[in-house]
Amino acid sequence: MLITLEDTIRLIEEGKILHIAADGSLLEKLPKGKWIGGTTPYFMSEEGGIFTKDRLFVNEIDYAEDIRIATYGKYNIFQIVEECYDNGLTMLIMPYGSEVAAKYSKEAPEVEELLMHPTIGWIAGADLEAMGSIKVYDGTTCNSYTDKAVVMYIKIPGGKSAMINMVNIFTDDKTDPIIRFNDNDLSVTDCVVNGQKVNFAEYIEKKGIDTKMPLVADYNGSYINTSIKSVENGTVGFYAPVFRNIDYRFATKVDDYSGQFKERIAAMEAKDPVFSCNCILNYMYGNLNGQKIPPFTGPVTFGEVAYQLINQTLVYCEIIG
């Protein structure tokens, strides 16, 4: 729910367990309590997509039996698989462009234990027109960080469990060339296309590829996106890393981005998501400002976490059982 600063403070003072997303000018004014938060001025609300620095998006975590809140840097981020509840949900927020986010994005797919513990979250961001400080917040101390992840471990009652899912409108054309990379990295110069080494930036330019379309990899029938951040000076930058020895293709072009997105949401038949976040690229390319996508509300983010870091998706969690 998108609410005022006064209402948010009231909920904190009542002892509610909260996940909060808002502009940093508002998060700085919150008192200590049972909450974590991250910066963004973009949201999907009950009113539709909205940009605001005057209100906060607040999830009340009323299904928790217990919680713990912790912060981690790049050297110990994967302790999250050791310190979570046996039957729980791990919710994490990381600052965009931070070393901890880069570490997580590159190595999470290789941490097998992550798949045993439902892990969801997002990358905090800022106003695209006036990029300010990007921070995450530990509400128990009211400390903010530009270089750490903040994590809330949520204990779920017995007989119930957390189910994480995503909405992804992209698929690939199996007749397109296979693209491979030599390293796990957030930027590359060269790649291998159908066995031939080429400069990736030149390949994109010569093919006239629309970089609003991400690279996609087929993981046993589930498509994972890697979105293009920049193409300049012979180098291609990504919002999430590409991985070595994975077959990539560019996504098939989507002519009606907004329409396809809404159709895919309807097909998911989500009943009562307790958390969702939506990529800033979906917000922009799908012209979601002012548009509603029920039942999903939440922060618009600079990356989504569904176990690993992904892009151009909507990620959500339901408590089932």
N, C-alpha and C positions, 0 to 999 in steps of 0.2 A: 504494500500500500504506500502511496505517495502522500506524505503528511508534513506538517509544519515542524519547525524546530521545537516549539513549545510542546507539541504533542509527543515528539520523540523523547524529549527530556523527561516528560511525565512517565512514559513507559519504562525508561531506564530506572527512574527513581522508584517505580513500583516493583522492581526486581525482575522484570521480564528478560528472557533470553532472546537476543536480537542479532540479526545480520543487517547491516546498514550500508547503503551506498549513497553518496552525495558529493557535492562540491566540497573541497577542503575547507572553505571558509565556514561551512556549517559543522563539519565533523570536529573542527577545532574547539567548538563551543559546547560539546557534549560532556556530561559528567562521567565519572567512573561507574562502571557497572558490568553486567554480563553481556558484552557485545563485542563484535569485531566489525571492521568497516574498511572501505576502500573508496578512492576518489573516482568519480565520473559525474558529468552533468547531463548524461544521456540516459533515458529510461524508456521501457515499455510499461505503460501504466494502464489502469482501467479506462482512462480517457484516450489512450492511444499513445503512439510514440511522442516523446516530448523532450525538449532541452530546457532544463531549469537549474538555476543556482539558488533558488529560494525554498525548495522543498527537499526532503530526504526520502529515499525509498527504504522501507523497513519491512523485513520479514520477522514475524514473531515465531520463534521455534518452540511451540507449545507442545510438541510431541516428545521432547527430550526427557529422559529419566534423570540424566545428569550431563554435565558438560565439563570440559577442561579447555583452557585457552593457552596457546604457546606461540613463540616466535622462533624462526629458524633463519640462518644465513645459508650461503651457498655451500658451506662445508658440511652442514649437518641436516640439510633439508629432507633427506630420505629417512631420517629418524621417524618420520610420520608413520611409517609402516610398522614401527616397533611400539609406538606409544598410543595407538588408537584403541578404542574399545573393541572387544571381541564381536559384539553385535552393535555396530554403530555406523555413523556416517562421518567422514572427515571432510570438512569444508575449509578451503584455503584461498587466500587472496594474495597475489604477488604484484609488485609494481612493474609497470611496463618499462622495458629497457634496463631492468636491474640484472645484476649478475646471478642472483638466485633464480630469477625467472629463466634466464638463459641456461643455467645448469639443469633446472628441472625439465625444460623443454627438450634438451638434448639427450638426457639420460633416463627419463621416466619410462620410455618404452622397454628399456632393458632391465627394469626393476620388477621382477616377476611377482614379488609379494604385493605390489600395488593392486593387482587384479583380484586379490583375495579380500580387499578392504574397500568398500565403496568410497570413492574420492571424487569430489566435485568442487568447482570453484571458478575463479576468474582472474583476469589481469586488469588491475586498476589503470585508469587513464586520466585524461584531462580534456579541456575544451580544445578542439582541433584548430580553432581560429586564433587561440591565444594560449598555447601550451604552457600551463603553469606547473607547479610542483605536483608530482604524482606520488601518493603516499598510501600506506595501509596503516590501520590503527588497531591496537590492543586496548579494548575498552576497560579492561581490569586495571590498567595503569594510566590510560589516556596517552600513552606514548605513541608517536607516529614514526614510521620508517620509510625510507626511500630505497633501502637495500636489503630488506628482510621480507620473509613471508609470514603472515599471521594465520594461525590455524585454530579452528574450533573443532574439538572432538565432541561428537554428540552421541550419547548412549541411547539406544533405541529399546523400547520395552520388549520383553520376551514375546515371541509369537509374531513379531513384526520385523520387517527388514526394509532396507533402502534399495530402491531400484533406480539406476541412472540410465538415461536415454538421451538421444539427440535427434534434432531435425536437420537434415542435410538435403538440399535440393539438387546436389550435383552428382552426376555419373560420368563415365567416360565412354568413348567410342573405341571398341576393341580393335578396330582397324587402324587407329592412329599409331604413330611411332611410339615405342617404349623409350622413356627417358630414365637414365640412371645417374647417380652421383657417387663420388668416391669417398665422401666423408659425411658425418653428421654435422651439419652446419647451418647457420642462419644467413649466410651469403655465399655465393659461388661465382666463379668465372667460367669454368668448363663443366661440361657434362658429356655423357655418352648417349647418342641417339641411334638406336638400332645398330649398336656396336661401333659407331664412329664417334671419335672425340671431336666436339665442336665447342665454340664459345657460346654459352647459353644466351647471353644478351643479344648477340648477333642472330642466333636462331629465332628468338622471339620476334626480332625486328623483321627478318626476311620472311617469316611465315605470316606476319601481320596478326599475331595472336593478341586477342583482347585480354589484357592482364586483370580485368575484373573477374575472369574465370580462373579459379585456382588450379593448381596441380592436384590430382587425386590419385590415391593408391587404394587398391582393392584388398582389404584385409578380410579374407574369407567371407566375402559378400557385403561387408560393411565398408563404405567409402570414407576415407580420412582425407581432409583437405589440407593443403599447404598454400596459403595465399601469398601473392606477390606484393611486396612492399614497395620496391623501387627497381628500375632498370636504368642504370647510368654508369658511364665510364667503363663499359665492358663487364660490369658486375651486376648480378641480380640479388636483391635482398628479399628475405622472407619474413613473415610475421611469426612463423613457427618453423623449426628446422626441417630440412630434408634429411633422409637417412640413407646410408650406404646400402647397396644391394637390395633396394626396394624398387619395384617397377612402378613408374609414374607415367601418367598421361595428363594432358590438359583436359579439364572438364568440358563436356559438350556445351556449346553456347546455349544460354537460357534467354529466350526472347522476352518472356513476361516474368521478370524476376519476382515482383510482388505477388502476382497471381500464383506462380509455382510454389512460392513460400507458403501462402495461405492454404493451398491444396494439400501440401505435405503435412501441415499442422493438423488439418482436419482428419487426415488419414491416420494420425498417431493415436487418436481417441484417448488422449490423456484426461484423466478425471479430476484429480485434485493435486497438482504439483505443489510441493512445499518450497521449492526453489527453482528458479530458472534464470538464465542470463542469455543475452543475444548479442552477436558480434556487431561491432560498429560498421563493418563492411556490409552486412545485411541491412542495417539501418540506412546507410547511405545509398547503396546500389538498388535496394528495394523500395526506396522512398517511403520509409515507414513512419516518418514524422506525421503525427495526426492519425495514423492508422492503428486499429485495434487488432490484436491477434490472440483472442481468448482461447484457452484459459491462462495464457502465459503473460506474466508481468515480472519485471525485475530490471536490474542494471543492464545497460548496453555497454559492452566491454571491449577491451583491446586484445582479447584472446579468451578462450573458454577451456576449462579443465574438466574432462571426463576421463579420469585416471591419468591420461596424458594431455599435453597441450594441443588444442586443435583450433581451427579458424573457420570463419564463415558458416558457423552452425548456431543453432539454439540448443542449449544443454539444459536438461531439467532432471529433477528427482521427485519420485513419489514414494510414500511410505505404504507398503502393502502388507497384507496379512490380517 
